[in-house]
Amino acid sequence: MIASLATAATGSSSTAGTESTNNLNEAQDRFLKLLVTQMKNQDPMNPMDNAAVTTQMAQISTVSGIAQLNDTLKSLLGQGSGAQALQGAALAGHQVLVPGNALELASSAGGASSVASAGFELAAAADRVTLTVQDSAGRTLKQSELGAQSAGVHAITWDGLTTSGERAADGRYTFKIDAVAANKALPVTALALGRVNGVSPGGSGLQLDLGALGLRAYSDVKRIQ
């Protein structure tokens, strides 16, 4: 009888503990009152085993500890979300690199030249890295050798000049990065550059408004320019 009593009370406490600490304490009180009542009315010829009572008390204590740990973790996660929100707000107006292959060519302040910036991330060091810029139809406009590169995030720029030396019109282009080490292709992630216009909370975490690049998760940011 003591086993079934503890099991019921423990299950109740576990569920209540996820809702609030007060409900968990109430469940513990109910368990102890039931246990005392049962001990008062036990058969004198067949008393409860002390070891069984101790085991049941340990179980209810364990449930209490787990519930308190869950509450602590929730509090820490809440604090982490608040810190992330502050960090995200500080990004407003800054440019960031996020996964993507968009390349925006725009004239400089004086209008004398155009430049497009982006980046890439290497999982390992590469012997040779090649940048290829393409137009909306997929035609190659420029291909540049970037040489050997270390593992990590790297920034790149395109001056808007094609292979023939002509200046490309301002607008959106795409690019790809090929990396090789010991004559074997390496995994590489293209990174697009976007300006943070605003920050908003989302179901999966903080969201950054990067304009033409759309909404991106705060965790997508590889580098702040």
C-alpha positions, 0 to 999 in steps of 0.5 A: 500500500505504501508503494502505491501511495508514494507513486501516486503522490510522486506523479502528482508532485512531478506534474505540479512542479512544472506548473509552480513551486507552491503546487509542489509544496502542497502535493508534498504536504498531502503526501506526508499527511497520507503517510502519517494517517496510513502509519497510524492505521497500520496493522500492528502485526504487519508494520511498515518496513522502515526501508520502504518508508525511507525510499518513498521519502527519498522519491518525493524529495527527488521530485522536489529537487528536479522541480526546483532545478527546472525553475532555476533553469527557466530563470537562467534561460529568461535572463539569457533571452533578456541579454540576447535582446539587449545585444540584438538591439545594439546591432541596429544600424550595423552590418552583419554577415549571415548565410546567403549568396547575395551580393549588392553592388552600390556606388560609393558616396561620391559616385566615382566607383561601386563596391560590393561586400560579402564573406565566407566561412571555412570549416578548415584551412584551404590551399586555394579559394576562388570567388565567382560573381554571377548575374541574375541569369547565372552568367559568370562576370568575374572570377578571382583567386583569393589564395590560401585562407585559414579556417573561420570567417573572412570578408570579401569585396568586389569592385564591380569590374567584370573579367573584361574590365567593364563596370557592372551596373549597380544592383543585386548579384550572386556569388559562390566560393570554392575552396580546395585543400590537398586537391580536395574540395572543402565545405564552405558557407557563403555569407551575405552582408546585410544592414540591421534595420530592426530587432523583434522577438520571435517564436524561435528567438530574436529576429533581425530585420535585414531588409532585402535579406529578410528576417534572420535569426540572431544566431545566424550572425557570423560577424558584425562589420 
